[in-house]
Amino acid sequence: MKKEYYSLKWVLLISIFNSVSLLFSQDYQIDLSQVEYPSLIEDFNMGHPGRTGEEIKVNSLYLTKGGEPMLPVMGEFHFSRYDHRYWKETLLKMKASGVNIVSTYLLWIYHEEIEGQLDWTGNNNIRAFVELCQEVGLLVHLRIGPYCNAECRNGGLPDWLMKKTHIRKRYNDPLYLAYSQNWYKAIYKQVEGLLYKDGGPIMGVQLENEYVTKGHVVPHLMALKKMAVEVGFDTPLYSMTHWMASDYPKKDVIPYAGYYIETPWTRGYDELPVGNFEFFSYNRLSDNIGTDLITIEGGVQSLNSKEVESPYFTCEVGLGTPSFYHRRPVVPEEMAGENINLRLGCGVNLMGYYMYSGGSHKIGELTTLESSTSRVSYDYQAPLKEFGTLGAVMNETKKYNYFMNDFGSDLAPMVAYLPTSNNNTDNLQWAVRSKNGQGFLFCSNYLYKKKRKAYKDVQFQVKLNNETLQIPRKPITIQDGAYFLWPFNMALGDVQLKYATAQPICKLNDKKTNLWVFFEDDAIPAEYVFNKALVKKVTCTNGMVKEEKHGYFVSQLKPGTNCVIEVEQTDGTILKILTLTGAQSDAIWKLKAKGQDYLVLSESGVFLENNTITTFSESNETQLLVFPNLQKATNKDGIFSEFKLREAVKEQPVALVKYRPMEQAHWVRAKSAGGKSVIRKSVGHTAMSKVKMTTIRCAGSAGFTLLLNGTPLELVQNGNYFNVPLPKEQWQEHNTIQIESVTSGLQFIGEIEILLENGSRLTWQTDNTWESGTDKIQPVEVLGKQGTGNLPQFAWKKEDRLAYYEVKLLKPLKEDGAAQRLYISFVGDRADAFLGETLFSDYLFDGTPWIIGLDRFIDGLQGNPIVLRVEAFNTNKPEIYFEKNVDTSEIDTAQIKNIEIKPEYRFYVNLD
């Protein structure tokens, strides 16, 4: 009787406990016990899948390679916007951070700026680039246009084509298609033999970009595909970007989506409103995918597989962002991790990033080739920045990349299920991807530059066919800014991990090692539950193990380099689970050399070449932790070999000289008896580019008249000198400047500045090549520069909104291959950098340093000064979006605050 009483009491207590648990977690339940796995559609009209055993094929849910599911990581890198001497290193950096596929645009205007003059050399050499991708071990997805956008002039269409007004562009106009076909033929000729079917790396082709012309999407895309196939592009995938239209050629072209949380092309100068992409939903476009495609079963949303005829692939998941003139955001590193986490939780099965490596807009012979952004800089705040440094978003990006590399074959076949509670965006956002009882739980409590409340007493309940998992064991608080993914029923070798409240990063699962790597983050304690089947023993350093009836519960962990759970299987195999801190997870790199996986922790950048780990940073010392152990290491940090590396500080002093108006000009005087006239003939330019703006600055010792080609010009007083802005139409290819004075003994100083549409800056200063205005031609008398002797000098005024500087290198740059970057802090609106007369870098002020990789311009530095031109706003409250922390009090003043050169340091650890 007593025994029965206690049994009944125990049942009642359990019942009460379960009821309370349900009350706590009622908003965090999902029932997957009745959902049906979709029937996969496989009859897509794609090209040759490739070599036997390595075929790349697509179904309505995911890609396969050699019959095995895959979840590729694709990073955008524009070869023609990058110095070709640094292509290979950038590709190695991409690979080291987990990228498998390189996507790249073929920007038509870059290759054929002038009709009939195709250029495939240097930075335009697509064949050399694709061959390097293959050498490094990366696949290639070509985006062949004809239209690309990519913040490029005309979206990449050449000016000469745009001027053919009788042709309707981006339309099935026969002439437009004929020109486009010739463009496709030109590309194919360069890459022939490098397609995947030939043993090359080109596995996909994107047609057009962001094409939304109603009623024309299907016919135009099909016309472009037909042309591409006819010229020879026979690839496993044909794709298109799929923005604001539901129309696309089903089964013939795979639609790829794009997600930008920061959208600088948006008009408006305030904080962005919260976008629908910041929540778990099935929106594949900027509008809703359509309720007819969503099935709701028992409070669970999933896509109706009978209606969805394409896999969920992306090509433009925004990690960083460009600066547009009117909007200059600076993205936090968390934006990358949150965007990736959301996309995976919503079911994405090809993660395509835009941009992965920043670059520089090409400068054309006729014009600069940008659209809306800086004229040169295309840094994009990408994981790899314009001149090879790591972007702030790299830390978050690479650990998700490694997760997709190592667990993507499991994740790809898993369907995304969303609780209906997500429809109320005030609720905690979460999702589950699952198949056959295995899966991952995704959670998001982050909004871009907005606050979310903390959610207390959270426990997730996932009901499967034969069990219900409650995760974690006790209710937790999910703080504002938290986002994560947790596994459940994950196979670790033969052992089943029932769940973990730590996020998996990667695994080292080869002949030498069975190591799984997780990290604890977001102030949520890590706990692991292992099924007891096939497990002999579980032990843990820096944690507590509790053996239970059906498994082992591991908790109270102290994450770090020595926080290892060891699971001994019944066959004697030892599995190890390493739990790192959140900060350590930011420093993680995973490399593979000669078939062996290596785990590296380093705050420096890391890549692998010739079996040697290379680290790079602008610090002269670094710490490198490597696992498995290397015998050459003398120190250990937890399970890692430790290398503390240091080099003597490299000094590269630099000075800044501020120019005055007419800084390089000389005061001159006519030698004639009357001394009333000074002339400069044949002033103009021979470049193919047109004049954008011309300004004459001048001063004289007496009243004078300034004539251009015999026509007097209006002089505008500017302090103690004159400004003469000229309409570009008034400036001819060859011009005569004449200064006439009513009195003898005229002393004169002047400067002519011409800015061309291709960014070049041409100047003429008064010097000994100017002529005295007499019947007998003779040079003027040169008196000296301003400020020498009694010669007057000049200064910029605040209302000029201009400042010019020369950067002087006090030591020549070493030509040893090491990067040496110029960091410039300035205030104003924008700044341009010239080598001699050539524009080579620029920046829109956003409160962050302007960085120029000087080592890439060593040849141009020979004999050419670096001149910086800074232009200010005319108010300190322009209609421009800046971050709240940016000091805008001086942006109506053009001024450089500081410059310094930061050399890059490299350290090497050989793995042999």
N, C-alpha and C positions, 0 to 999 in steps of 0.2 A: 504493500500500500504506500509506504513511504517512498519507494523507488518510483512508483507510478506518479505520485504527487510531484516529485522533483522533475520527472520527465515532462509532465504536463506544464509545470512552471517554466521549464527551459524552452518548450515550444512556444509558450505565450510570450516569453521575453524576446525570442527570436522574431516572432511575428511583430511585436511592438517595434523592435529595432529596425526591421525591414520597412515598416510603415513610416517610421521617422526618416529613414534613409530616402524613401521615395519622396517624402515631402521636401527634403533638402534638395533632391536632384531632379524634381519633376520637370524642370525646364531643360534638362540635359540628358534626355533619353532618346534612343533611336532603336527602332525595331527592324532588324534585317532578316528576321527568321522566315519571312514570307516572300522576300524579293526574289525575282527570277533573273538569272544571269542572261544577258542579251545574246541573241543569235548574231554572230558576226557576219558582216557583209565583206566579201573578198573579191568580187568581180570588178575591180577598178581598172580603168583603161590607162595604165601606166606603161612605161617603156621597159627595156631590157633590165631584168632584176640583178644581173651580174653573175659572177662566177659560181659554179656549183659548190654548195656548202657555205657560201657567203652571200647568198641572194638577199637583197633588200626588198621586202614586200610590205604592202600596206593593207590593213583591213579597216573596218569602220571604228575601231577603238585604238589601235596602236600599230607600230612598225615591228617587223621582225627582221632579224639578220641570221641567215642560216637556219631559219625556222624558230629561233628563240626570240621572245619579246625583248624589246629594247626601248629605252627612254633617253633619246639623245640630248646632249647639251650643245646648242649651236650659238656661236658668238659672232657678231658682225664686226668685220675688220675690212676697211676700204683700202685696198692695196695702193690705189692711185692717189690716195691722200696721205701717203706715208713714204718716207725716204726708203727706197728699196734696199739700201745697205743694212737696214735694221729690220727687214721683214722677218728673217729667220729667228732672230732673238725674240721678237714679239710673238711669233707663232709658238716658240718654246715656252714662253710665259703663259700663253693661253692654255697650252696643253697641260702645263704644270698646275694650273688652277682648275682643271677638270673639264675643259672644252673638248668635244669630240669632232664637231663640224664647224668649219669656217664658212660663214655666208658673206658674200661680197657683191657690191653693185658694179656693173659695167656702165659708167657714166659717159654717155655718148659724146657730150660736149668736151670731155677731157681728151678724148681720142681723135675727134674730128672737129676741132674748133673752126677750122677753115675747110670749106667743102672740098672733098677730094684729097685732103692731106691727112691721111690716117697715121697716127703715132702709137706704136706699140713698144716703145723703147723706155729704158730707165724705170721711173715709177709707174709707167703705163704697161709694163711688160707682164701681161696676164699669164702667159705661158710659164715664165720663170716663177711667178708667184704660185701657180697651181703645182708645179713640180716641187717647190719648197714645201708646200703643204703635205704632199705625199712623202717627201723625205722625212718630215717631222712626225708623220703618222696621223694626219688629220684629213677627214673627208671635206669636200667642198660643195657648197650650194651656191650656184651662180644666179644672180638676179640680173637678167639681161635686158630689162626694160621692154620697149624703147624708153618709156617714161619711168623715172625712178623716184622723183622728189628728192629725198635725202638732203634737204636744205641746200640743193644745188640750183644754180641758175636754170630757169625754164624746166626744172625737174630733171635736168640732164639732157633735154633736147637741144641741139645746137641752134645758135642764133640764125644761121643761114637757113635752117629748115623753118624756123618760126617766121622768117620774113617771106616765105612763099605763101602769101595770103590766099592763093587760090586752092591750097590744100587744107582740108579739115583734119587737124591733128587729133590723135587718140580716138580714131573712128575708122570704120571700114571703108574709108576713101581709098580707091585703088592706088592712087599715087602715094598716099601715106604708107599703105601696106608695102608698096614697092620699095620705098626708101627704107622702111623698117626691115624688110627681108634682106636688103643689102647689108644692113647693120648686123643682122643675125649671122649672115654668111661671113662677114669680116671677123666676128667673134669666134665662130666655129673653126675658121681656118687657123686661128691662133691656138686653140685648145684641142685640135683633132688628135685622137689617140690617147687622150687623158680622161675619157669618160669611164665610169665605173665598169661598164661591160668590157672595156679594153684592158682592165687591170689598173686604171687610173683612179683618182679620188673623187671625180665629179659625179655626185649621186643625185643631184636635183637641179632643177631649173625653175626660177620664178619668172612669170610672165607679167609685164606691166607692173603697176603698183597703185593701190588705193583707187581702183577704178570703180566708179559708182554711177556712171551715166545711165539713168533709168531706161530700161528697154534695150540697152546695147551691151550689157555686161557679158551675157552668154555668147552672142555672135562675135563680139570683138575678141574675147579671150580665146574662143575656139579658132578664130582666124589666126591669132598669134601662135597658138599651139601647133596648128597645122603647118605654119611656116617653119617653126622651130624644128619640128620633126623632119620636115622635108630637107632642111639644110644639114641635118645630121645629129641633132640633139636627141639622142635615144637614151633616156635615163630612168632610174627606178621611180622618180617622183617628178611631177609637174605641179607647181603651186601658184597661188595668187594671194595677195593680201586681201582680207575680207573685212572691210570696214562697214559702213553704214547701209548695207543692202543685204537682203536675204537671197538675192539672185546670184547664182554661180553655176558653172557647168558641172553638174553633179557627176561624180565618178570619173570625169575626165581631167579635172584640176582640183587639187586639194586646197581648201581655203585655210589660210594661216591667219591667226588673230594677233592683235597687238593691244598692249595695256600700258598706258602711261599714267602714273599717279600724279606726277608733275607735268603740266601741259603749258609750256611757255608760249605756244602759239595762240593761246586763249587771250582774247582781248579783255582788258580790265586790269586794274592795278592793285587790287586788294588780295587777301588770302583766297585761295581757290575754295569753292564749295566742296563739300564731301562728295566724292564720286561713287557711282554704283559699283565700280571695280574694287572698292575698299571693303567689300563684304563678300561672303561666300554666296555665289549665285551661278546660274547657268548662262548668264549673259556672255555670249562669245563676241558680241559686237557692242557698239556704243548705244544701241537700242536693245530692247529685250529680244531674246531668241524666239519668243512666241510660246504662249501657254499650251498650244497644241502639241508641242514637243516635250512637255513635262508630264510625267506620270506621278501621281500622289497615291501612296499606299500606306495607310496607317500612320500618317504623320511624317512620312519619309518621301522626299522628292528625289526622283531620278529621271534621266532622259529616256524618252521612249525610243528604244533602239530601232524600232521598225520605221521611224520617221527620220532619225538622224543618220545621214548617209555619208558622213565623213568623220574621221578622227579629230580629236581636239588638239590641234597643233598651233604653235605660235611662232612668229618670226620677229616680233617687236615688243618684247617685255622690257619696259624701260627701267634701267637700273640707275643711271644718272640722268642728266638732262642738258640740252644746250641752253645758252642764253640767247634769247631774242632781244631785239633792241628795247622793246617796251616792257619786257619781263625778264628779270635776272635772278632767278632763284638759285639757292645753294642747297643741295639735297643732303639730308642726314644719311649716315650709313645704314640706319635701320630701314629706310625706304626699300632698299634692295631686298633684304631678307623677308620683309612683310609681303612685297609684291610676289616673290617666288613662292612663299608659303601659301598665299591665297590661290595662286594659279594651280599649284599641285593639288590642293584640297578641292578645287573645282573640277579636276579631271584632266588637266593638261598632260599630254603624253609626248610632246616634243617641245623643249624649253628653248626658245630662240630669243637671244638678247640683242637689243639695239641701244646704244653701241656697246661693244665689248672693249674695243681699243679706240681711243680718240685719234685724231689726226689733224691735218691741216688742209684747208681748201687749196686746190691748185690755183695759181694765178695765171690767167690766160694771156696770150699775146694781145688780145683785143680788150678784154675786160677782166675784172675779178669775177669769180664763178660761184659766189655764194648767193644764198637767198635768205634774207631775214636775220641771219646770225652775223657774227664777226666776219670780216672779209677774208681772214686767213684762219684763225683759230677754230678748230672743230674738236675741242677737247672733250666735250660732252659729259664731263665729270664721270667718265667711264671707269670701270675697274682697272683698266690700264690707260693712263692719261696720255696726252698728246706727245710728250717726250719721254715716255717709258717709265714714269713713276707709277706707284700704286695709288689708285683712287680710294677715297674713303669707303666706297661700297664694296671693295674687294673682299674684305674680311667676311661679310655676311654671304657674299655670292659664292665663294669657293667651297664653303662647307656644305651648302646645298648642292653644288655641282658634284661633289664627291658622293653625297647621298644618292643622287640620281645615277651616277656611274655604277655604284656598287649594289644598289637596291632597286634600280629601275626595272630590271627584268621581273622582279616581283610586283612592283607597283603598277607597271603599265597595264596588265590585264585586269587590274582592280577597278571596279566601277565606283564613281563618286556618288555618294548619297548625302543629301542635305536635309537636316531637320526643318520642318515647316516653320519652326520658331525663328529661323534666320530671316524670314520675310519682314519681321519687325526688327529693324536695324538697331533699335535700342537694346535688344537682347544680346547676350554674349554670342559671338559668331563662332560656329564650329562645323565640322564636316567629317565624314568617314569615307575612306576608300577601302573596299573589301572584295575578296573573292574566296570562296570555300573556307570561310571562317577566319582567314588571316586578313590583316589590314593595318591601316594607319589612321590615327585620329589627329585631325588638324584643328588648331584653335587660333583665333585672332582677337586681340583686344587693343588694336593699334589703329589710329587714324593719322593721316599725314598732317602734321603741324596742328593737330586738334587734340583735345582732351577726351578721354573716356573714363567712365567711373570704374572703380575696382569692383569685381564680382566676388562675393563671399560665399562660403559654404558650397563650393562647386564640387560635384562628383558626376562623372559621366557614366551612363549605363548604356552598354552596347549589347542588344539582344541578338544572339546568333541562333542557328538552327538547334544546337544542343546545349547551349549554355548562355548565361548572361554575365558579362564582365562588368564589374564596377571599378572605375579607375578615377582617382587613386583609392587607397584603402580608407583614408580619412578625408573629410572635406578640406578644400584648400581655398585660398584667395588668389584670384587671377588679377594682377595689377594692370593699371593703365600702361600701355606700351608693350604688353606681353604678346608673343606669338610663338607657336611651337608645333611640332608634330611628334607623336608618340606611337610606337608600334604595339600591336597586340597579336598574339599567337604567331610570333616570328620564329622561323627556324634558324637556330644557331647550330650548324652541323646537324646532329641528330637530336639535339636538345630543343625543347619548345620553351621560348620565352613568352609567358602568358601575357605580360605587359611590362612596360617600363615608363616611368615618368621622367625619363631623360631622353634627349633627342639623339637618334643615331646619326653618325657622320659617315663612317666608312668601315671597311673590314680589310684586314690583311689575312687572306685565307689561301696560303700556298703550302709548299712542302715543309717549310721551316716554321710557319707561324699560323696559329688560329686565334686571331685577335680581332675583336669588335670594339669600335671606338664610339663612345657616346659623350654628351656633355650635359651638365646641369645648368639651368638658366632660369631667369625670370622669378627668382626667389621661391621656386617650387622645389622642395626636397626630392632628390632622386630616390626612387625605389624600384626594385626589380622583383618579379615573381616568376619562378621557374617551375615547370611541370616536373614531377618526380620521376616520370618514366625515363628510363635509360640513364638516369643520373645516380652516380655512386656517392658523390660528396660535393658540397659547395663550401668554399672558404672565401674570405675577403679580408684584404688589408684595408684599414681605415673605414671599416663599416661593420655592421652587425648582421649575422645570418641566423634566421630562425627556421628550423626544420618543422614542417607542418605535415598533416596527413597526406595531402596530395601534392606537396611541393615545398619549395624553399622561398622564404621571404627575406629579401636583403634591403636593409634600410640604414638610416643614421650614417650615411656616407660622408666622407670628407674628400670631395673631389680634388684631383691633382694628378701629378705624373706618376704617383705610386698607388693610386686608388684602383686596385685590380681585384675583380671577382674571378676566382678560378672554379670552373665547373669540370669535375672529373666524371667522364662518361663510364658506363659499365664496361666498355671495351678498353678502358685505360686512357683514352684520348683526353687531353686537357684543353679546354676552351677558356679563353681569357677575355674579360670585358673590362675595358679601361674607361673610367668616368673622369672627364676633364672639367675644369671650371669653364664658365662662359668666356672669360678673358683668354684662357688657353685655347679654346676652340677657335677664337679669332686668329690665332697664330698658326693654325694647322695647315700643313701641306702634305699631299700624298703623291709620291713619285714611284715610278716603276723602272728598274734597271736590270737588264739581263734576266727577265722573268721573276725578279724578286721585288716585292712591294716594300716600300719604305715610308715610315711616318716621320715627318719632320715638324718640329715646332720652332718657329722663328718669326719675330716681328718684322724682319727684313723681307724683301721679295725673294723668291726662290724659283729656280728652274734647273732642269737637268740636261746636260749635254756631254756626250762622250763619257758616260758613266761617272760624271763629276757633278756634284751639287754646287751650284753657283748661287751665292746670295748677293743682293744689291740693295743699297740704301745710301742715304746721305749722312750716315753716322759712321765714324771711323772705328767703331767697335760693335760687335754683335755676339749674341749667344745663339748657338744652334744645337738643338736636341734631336737625336736621330735614333730611331728604332727600326729594325733590330740592332743590337749592339754592334759597334765597330771596334775591332781589336785595337786600332790605333788611338782610340780615345782613352785618356787617362782618368777622366772624371765621369761620374754618373749623376743623373738627376731622375730619381724614381727608376722607371724601367728604361730610360733613355741614356744613350751615350751623350756626354756634354762636350761641346766645343766652345770655348771662349776665344774669340778672334779679334785681333786689334791691329791697327795700322797707324803709322804716324800721320798726324793731321796734314792734309794738303792745303797749302795757302795759295789762293788765287785772288790777289787784291784787285780792286776795281775802283775807279773814280768816276764822278759825274760832273760834267761841266755844263752849266746853264748857258744857253745862247741868248743873246739879245737880238732884237730885230736887226736884220742886215749884219749879222755876226761875222760872216765871211767876206763881206764887201769892203772895199777901200774907198776912202775919200779920193776923188780925182779932180784934176783941173785941166781945162783946155790949154794947149800950148800956143794957140794962135794969138796974134797981136790983140785981137778983140777979146778973146777968151769968153765968148758968149754961148758956145754950142758944144754939146757932147752927144755922140751918136754911137749906137750899137746896131749893126746890120745883121741880117740873117739869123734873128733869134726865133727859134721854133723847136720842132722836134721831128725826128725821122721815124719814130716808132709807129707801128700800125694802129696803135690805140688812139682813141679820140681824146680831146681835152675835156676834162670834167670841170676844172676851175682854174682861173689865172688871177694872181694878185701881184701888183707892183707896190713895193714899199720904197720910199725915197725921201731925201731931204736935200736942201741946198743952202748955200750961204746967203742967197738973195732970192728975190722973186723969180720964178721961172715957169715956163709952159712945158708940159709933157705931151708929146705927140706919138701916136701909134699909127704907123703907115700914113703919116701926114695929117691925121685927124687929131685935134686937141682932145685930151682926156680931162675929166673932172677930178680935181684933187680933193681928197677928203682928209681934213686935218685930224691927226691922231697924236695929241701931245706935241712933241717937237719934230714930228715927221708926218708924212702923208701916206695914206692907204688908198690904193686904186684897184678895187675889185672889177674884173672885166667879165662880161658875159662870154661864155665859151664860143659863141658864134662870131665874136669879134676877133678872136685869135686865129690867125692863119698859119699855114705850114711854115712860111718864112715871113718874118716881120722886121720892121725897122723902128727902133726906139730912138727918139730925138728929144733932147732937152735944150730949150732955148731960153736965154736970159736977156733981160733988157739992159743989164749992166755987165761990164767986163769983169774978168777975174772970178767967174763963177766956180765955186767949189761944190761938188755934187757927190752924193752917195746913193746907191740904189740896189735893189734886189728884185728879180723877177722869179716868182714861184709858180710852177705849173703842176697841177695834180692831174694825172691821166686816169682814164677809166679802168686801166689795168693795175691801178694802185701806185704806179711809179711817181716819184717826185723829182721834177727837174728844176734846177735853179741856175740863174745867171746873176753874178754879182759884178759890180763895177770893179774893173781891174785894168791892167795894161793892154788888154785887147780892145778896149773902148777907144773910139776915135775922136780927135778934135774936129770940130765942124768947120773946116777950111777947104779951099779948093784943092790944096795939097794935103792928101791924106797922111796923117801921122798919129801915133798913139797919144793918149792923154798923159799928163804928168800924174803919177801916183803919189799921194801925200801920206798915206798910212791908214791904218784901221781906226775905227772910232775909239775915243778915249785915250789915244796916244797924243802926246804934246797938248796942243790946245784944241784938238779936233773934238767936236761935240759927240756925245754918245746917247744911246736910246734905251728904252726899257718897255717891256710889255706892261700894259695896264690890265686890271682885272676884267674890264669890259671887253678886252680883246679875246678873252676865253681861250687863249693859246699859250703854249709854252714849248720850247725846243731845248733838247739836251743832247750832249754827246757822251756816250759811254766810252771810257778809256780803260783798256786792259793794261794794268801796270806790269804784268808778266805775260808773255805769249802763252796761248793755250797749248798744252801738250798734245801732240798727235799720237796718243797711245791707246786710243779707242775708248777711254773712260769718259763717261758723260760728265759734262760741266754745264750746269744750268744757271741761268741768270734769273734771279728773283727780284721783281720790281713791285714796290708798293706805291700806288699813286692815287690821287683824287681827281675827279673830273667826270667826264662822260665816257670818253674812249681814248685809246692811245694806239699809235702806229709806230712800228720799228722799221727803219730803212738801213740796208747795207748799201752805202753810196746812194744811188737813186732808186734802188729796188725795194719795194715793200716785201718784208719777209716774215713779219709777225704782227699781230694786233690783239687788242683785248677790250672788251666792254667792262667798265668798272662795275664790280659787284661786291667789293669789300674784301675779296680774296687776292692773294698775290698773283701777278702775271708772271708766268714761267716761260722762258725761252731756252731751248736746248742749244747752247752756243756751239758745242762740239760738232753739231751737224752742219755748221756753216763756216767751218774753218777756212775753206778755200775762198769764200767770199770776203772773209775778214782781212785778207791780204791786200793792204793798201786802201781799203774802204772803211770809212768811219761808221760806227753805229749811231744813228741819229734817231732820237725818240721825239715824236710829235704828240703832244697831249692837248686834247680839246675838252673844254669844260661846258657844263650846262649854263644857261643864262639865268637860272634860278636854283636855289637849293631845295626846291619842292617841285621837281618835274613830275610829269605823269608817267612815272616809271615804277615798276614793282621792285623793291629791295627788301631783303630780309630785315626783320625788326632790330637785329643786333648791329646792323651796318650804320656807321656814323655818316650821315649825309650832309652834315653842317658845312662842309667845305667843297661840295661838288660843283659849285659855281666858280671854283678856282681851279685852274689847270696847274697841277704841281706833282712832281715826283717826291715822295717822302723818303724812300730808302731803296737802295739796291745792294745786292750782294751776289757773289757767285758761290754756289754750293757744289763742290765736286762729289761725284759718286764713288763709293768704296765698294770693292768686290772681294769676296772671300770664297775659297774653294775647298771642298772636301771630296776627295776621291774615294769611290766606293769599292775599288779593287782591293 
